[in-house]
Amino acid sequence: MAGLSNAIYRTFFQRNAVYLTSIFAGAFAFEIAFDSVSNKVWDSINRGRQWKDIRHLYIQKAEEEDEE
């Protein structure tokens, strides 16, 4: 167990540049994952009420009005 913690320390925490890079990369990955999950939750809660769900109804009506 001590060998694993020493390896992690030497890999990520011993050098400041690697430590900061790890933090920024982790924050970036977390932001992407959080945005993806929150967008999927929002879309599932609001299914059928968003423009992307009802756009075809209005575009179809506009095309029918243009034909008349």
Residue pairs with C-beta under 8 A, 6 or more apart in sequence:
11 18
12 18
12 19
12 22
13 19
43 50
47 53
48 54
